[in-house]
Amino acid sequence: MAPVGGTAIQDHVALAEIELCGELIIAASAARGRLSLESIDEVLKVAEERRTADR
C-alpha cells in the first residue's frame, strides 16, 4: 500500500523477482513438456550472472 501523500516506494528486488517469474511462466507455457533445469537456468540467466560474479 502506498503511503499517504501518494508517494510510491518501489522494491527493485521484488520487481526483478516478479519479472523473472513472468519469464518462467512464458517459457513453461511455450514448452511441450516440463522445462529442463538447463532451460530454467537459461530463462533466469543464471550463467550470465555467474560470469558477472566471477569478474
Secondary structure as UniProt FT lines:
FT   TURN            4..5
FT   HELIX           12..30
FT   HELIX           37..44
FT   HELIX           46..54
//
